[in-house]
Amino acid sequence: MNRRVEAGVPQWAAEVEDFRHVLNLSQHEFGKQLGTSAMTISRWESGKAKPSGDAYIALGNLAGDPRCWHFWSCAGLRKADVLRAMPKAPMQLNKDSARQMLMVGSGVKQDELESEFVAFPLLPVYAATSGADGDAEDSLATMLPEELLSAPGSWCPNPSATVCMRVRGNSMSPLLLDGYIIAVDTSEVRHDLLIGQIVVARHPQKGLLVSRLMRLEHTDALVADRRHCASISVATQAEWKIIGKVLWWTGRP
């Protein structure tokens, strides 16, 4: 790594390449682990493009202790902030802490409590339910998190693409209540695989909305669980765009 830095490659670029070599992965395999492309990895390692804050968090998730602390600090996270979110270790919570998490919609199984935990960002944004106002955010990928959360790896099929945000409004009750936190897989946006699922959508002016994607007479629409709310079309020409699938949620009953 030092030779590359002496040759004019930025320190951060050499660190990314060094980590890939430690894992003994090709750029394609490394990119797949991080939810990005081999071309992006090549640009990082050559110093042509620096990883975003979200990418550094994904690098930390993949690295584990102790290297994760460096990558997370590059994303603007202090070690004290991470430890506050995950008091025992960067990639694993103690069992008592896990049992105290209220996960609505799926039971916590013993084997999940024994599994490794992954970290992902809680973003300082709200997704509204129908009838409330959501935050208008164009790029979640570049937003600095307010803290890190963690959950069993089995709950997050794509950790590097998973973000958390808060809910505003109650038109998705009793499942989602005002103030709940939802985990959103932003890699899953294909309508055919999301029919009947709770999703988060974005509108350029109206902001973020959490609702259920339904197919009504061959037209896809966002439908609140409180059926007195009007449905919203997400047809091809509509401005509403699905940005991810809600994996799970947590909050006080």
C-alpha positions as CSV (number, residue, x, y, z in Angstrom):
1,M,0.0,0.0,0.0
2,N,2.8,2.4,0.9
3,R,4.4,2.0,-2.6
4,R,1.2,3.0,-4.3
5,V,0.8,6.0,-2.0
6,E,4.4,7.0,-2.8
7,A,3.5,6.7,-6.5
8,G,0.8,9.3,-6.1
9,V,-2.3,7.1,-5.5
10,P,-4.5,8.7,-2.7
11,Q,-4.3,7.0,0.7
12,W,-8.0,6.1,0.7
13,A,-7.7,4.4,-2.8
14,A,-4.8,2.3,-1.6
15,E,-6.8,1.3,1.5
16,V,-9.7,0.1,-0.5
17,E,-7.4,-2.0,-2.8
18,D,-5.5,-3.4,0.2
19,F,-8.8,-4.5,1.9
20,R,-9.9,-6.2,-1.3
21,H,-6.6,-8.1,-1.5
22,V,-7.0,-9.1,2.2
23,L,-10.3,-10.7,1.2
24,N,-8.7,-12.3,-1.8
25,L,-11.5,-11.0,-4.1
26,S,-11.6,-9.8,-7.7
27,Q,-13.0,-6.4,-8.4
28,H,-16.2,-8.0,-9.7
29,E,-16.6,-10.2,-6.6
30,F,-15.7,-7.3,-4.3
31,G,-18.2,-5.0,-6.0
32,K,-20.9,-7.7,-5.7
33,Q,-20.3,-7.9,-2.0
34,L,-20.7,-4.1,-1.7
35,G,-23.7,-3.8,-4.1
36,T,-21.8,-1.9,-6.8
37,S,-19.9,-2.6,-10.0
38,A,-16.4,-3.7,-10.8
39,M,-16.0,-0.4,-12.7
40,T,-16.8,1.5,-9.6
41,I,-14.2,-0.5,-7.6
42,S,-11.6,0.2,-10.3
43,R,-12.3,3.9,-10.1
44,W,-12.0,3.9,-6.3
45,E,-8.7,2.0,-6.4
46,S,-7.2,4.2,-9.1
47,G,-8.2,7.3,-7.1
48,K,-10.5,8.6,-9.9
49,A,-13.5,8.5,-7.6
50,K,-13.8,8.5,-3.8
51,P,-16.4,6.2,-2.1
52,S,-19.5,7.9,-0.9
53,G,-20.5,7.9,2.8
54,D,-22.9,5.1,2.1
55,A,-20.2,3.1,0.4
56,Y,-17.8,3.6,3.3
57,I,-20.5,2.3,5.7
58,A,-20.9,-0.8,3.4
59,L,-17.1,-1.3,3.5
60,G,-17.2,-1.2,7.3
61,N,-20.1,-3.7,7.4
62,L,-18.0,-6.0,5.2
63,A,-14.7,-5.5,7.1
64,G,-15.7,-6.2,10.7
65,D,-13.7,-5.4,13.7
66,P,-11.2,-3.7,13.8
67,R,-10.9,-2.3,10.2
68,C,-14.6,-1.3,10.2
69,W,-13.9,1.6,12.5
70,H,-11.7,3.3,10.0
71,F,-14.2,2.9,7.1
72,W,-17.1,4.1,9.3
73,S,-15.0,7.2,10.4
74,C,-14.5,8.0,6.7
75,A,-18.3,8.1,6.4
76,G,-18.4,10.8,9.2
77,L,-19.4,8.4,12.0
78,R,-17.6,8.6,15.3
79,K,-16.7,5.4,17.2
80,A,-18.7,6.7,20.1
81,D,-21.8,7.0,17.9
82,V,-21.4,3.4,16.6
83,L,-20.9,2.0,20.1
84,R,-24.0,3.8,21.3
85,A,-26.0,2.0,18.6
86,M,-24.2,-1.3,19.0
87,P,-22.9,-1.4,22.6
88,K,-21.1,-4.8,22.5
89,A,-19.4,-5.0,19.1
90,P,-19.5,-3.6,15.6
91,M,-21.1,-6.6,14.0
92,Q,-22.8,-8.4,16.9
93,L,-25.3,-7.4,19.6
94,N,-25.7,-9.1,22.9
95,K,-28.8,-11.4,23.1
96,D,-30.5,-9.3,25.7
97,S,-30.3,-6.2,23.5
98,A,-31.7,-8.2,20.6
99,R,-34.6,-9.5,22.6
100,Q,-35.5,-5.9,23.6
101,M,-36.0,-4.9,20.0
102,L,-39.7,-4.9,19.1
103,M,-40.0,-6.2,15.5
104,V,-43.5,-6.1,14.3
105,G,-44.6,-8.4,11.5
106,S,-42.3,-11.3,12.1
107,G,-41.2,-13.2,15.2
108,V,-37.6,-13.2,16.4
109,K,-36.3,-16.8,16.2
110,Q,-33.6,-18.2,18.4
111,D,-31.3,-18.9,15.5
112,E,-31.6,-15.3,14.5
113,L,-30.4,-14.2,17.9
114,E,-27.4,-16.4,17.5
115,S,-26.5,-15.0,14.0
116,E,-24.2,-12.2,13.1
117,F,-25.7,-8.7,13.1
118,V,-25.1,-6.1,10.3
119,A,-25.1,-2.4,10.6
120,F,-26.9,0.1,8.4
121,P,-27.7,3.8,8.6
122,L,-30.7,5.5,10.2
123,L,-31.2,8.6,8.0
124,P,-32.6,11.9,9.4
125,V,-35.7,11.7,7.1
126,Y,-39.4,10.8,7.4
127,A,-41.5,8.8,5.0
128,A,-45.1,9.8,5.3
129,T,-48.2,7.7,5.2
130,S,-51.1,8.9,3.1
131,G,-52.5,12.2,4.5
132,A,-49.2,13.3,6.1
133,D,-46.2,15.1,4.6
134,G,-43.0,13.2,3.9
135,D,-39.5,14.7,3.5
136,A,-38.4,15.6,0.0
137,E,-34.9,14.1,-0.4
138,D,-33.4,13.5,-3.8
139,S,-30.4,11.3,-2.8
140,L,-30.5,9.0,0.2
141,A,-27.2,7.4,-0.8
142,T,-25.2,10.5,0.0
143,M,-27.0,11.5,3.2
144,L,-25.0,11.2,6.4
145,P,-26.9,9.0,9.0
146,E,-27.7,10.2,12.4
147,E,-26.7,6.9,13.9
148,L,-26.2,3.2,13.0
149,L,-28.7,0.5,13.7
150,S,-28.2,-3.3,13.6
151,A,-30.3,-6.4,13.0
152,P,-29.7,-10.1,12.2
153,G,-28.1,-10.5,8.8
154,S,-30.9,-12.9,7.8
155,W,-33.3,-9.9,8.0
156,C,-31.3,-7.9,5.5
157,P,-30.6,-9.7,2.2
158,N,-28.8,-6.6,0.9
159,P,-27.1,-4.8,3.9
160,S,-25.2,-2.3,1.7
161,A,-28.5,-1.2,0.1
162,T,-30.5,-1.1,3.3
163,V,-31.3,2.2,5.0
164,C,-33.7,3.1,7.9
165,M,-36.0,6.1,8.2
166,R,-38.9,7.2,10.4
167,V,-42.6,7.1,9.7
168,R,-44.9,10.1,9.9
169,G,-48.7,9.5,10.1
170,N,-51.0,6.7,11.0
171,S,-52.8,5.7,7.8
172,M,-50.8,2.4,7.7
173,S,-51.9,1.4,11.2
174,P,-52.1,-0.9,12.9
175,L,-48.9,-2.2,11.3
176,L,-47.0,1.2,11.1
177,L,-47.5,4.0,13.6
178,D,-46.3,7.5,13.7
179,G,-42.7,7.6,14.8
180,Y,-41.9,3.9,13.9
181,I,-38.6,3.2,12.2
182,I,-38.7,1.2,8.9
183,A,-35.8,-0.7,7.2
184,V,-35.9,-0.2,3.4
185,D,-34.0,-2.4,0.8
186,T,-33.3,0.2,-1.9
187,S,-32.1,-2.5,-4.3
188,E,-35.6,-3.9,-4.7
189,V,-37.8,-1.7,-6.9
190,R,-39.3,-4.2,-9.4
191,H,-43.1,-3.8,-9.3
192,D,-43.9,-7.4,-10.2
193,L,-42.0,-8.6,-7.1
194,L,-43.5,-6.0,-4.8
195,I,-47.2,-6.3,-5.4
196,G,-48.9,-6.6,-2.0
197,Q,-45.8,-5.5,-0.2
198,I,-45.2,-2.3,1.8
199,V,-42.8,0.0,-0.1
200,V,-41.4,3.5,0.0
201,A,-42.0,5.8,-3.0
202,R,-40.7,9.2,-3.8
203,H,-42.3,12.2,-5.6
204,P,-40.3,15.2,-6.7
205,Q,-42.6,17.7,-4.8
206,K,-44.5,15.5,-2.3
207,G,-41.5,13.7,-0.9
208,L,-41.3,10.2,0.6
209,L,-44.4,8.0,1.1
210,V,-44.7,4.6,2.7
211,S,-47.6,2.6,1.5
212,R,-48.7,-0.7,0.0
213,L,-48.2,-1.4,-3.7
214,M,-51.3,-3.0,-5.2
215,R,-52.3,-3.9,-8.8
216,L,-55.8,-2.5,-9.4
217,E,-57.3,-3.3,-12.8
218,H,-53.9,-3.6,-14.4
219,T,-52.7,-0.3,-12.9
220,D,-50.2,-0.2,-10.0
221,A,-51.2,2.0,-7.1
222,L,-50.0,2.9,-3.7
223,V,-52.8,2.0,-1.2
224,A,-53.0,2.9,2.5
225,D,-54.1,0.2,4.9
226,R,-56.7,2.7,6.1
227,R,-58.9,2.5,3.1
228,H,-60.5,5.9,3.5
229,C,-57.3,7.3,1.9
230,A,-57.3,7.7,-1.8
231,S,-55.0,5.4,-3.8
232,I,-52.1,6.9,-5.8
233,S,-51.2,5.7,-9.3
234,V,-47.6,4.7,-9.9
235,A,-48.1,4.0,-13.6
236,T,-45.1,4.4,-16.0
237,Q,-45.9,8.0,-16.7
238,A,-46.6,9.0,-13.1
239,E,-44.0,11.0,-11.1
240,W,-44.2,8.6,-8.1
241,K,-41.2,6.2,-8.2
242,I,-40.7,3.1,-6.0
243,I,-37.3,3.5,-4.2
244,G,-37.4,0.3,-2.1
245,K,-39.2,-2.5,-0.2
246,V,-39.9,-2.2,3.5
247,L,-38.2,-5.2,5.1
248,W,-39.3,-4.8,8.7
249,W,-40.2,-2.1,11.2
250,T,-39.6,-1.3,14.9
251,G,-41.3,0.9,17.4
252,R,-43.0,1.2,20.8
253,P,-46.6,-0.3,20.8
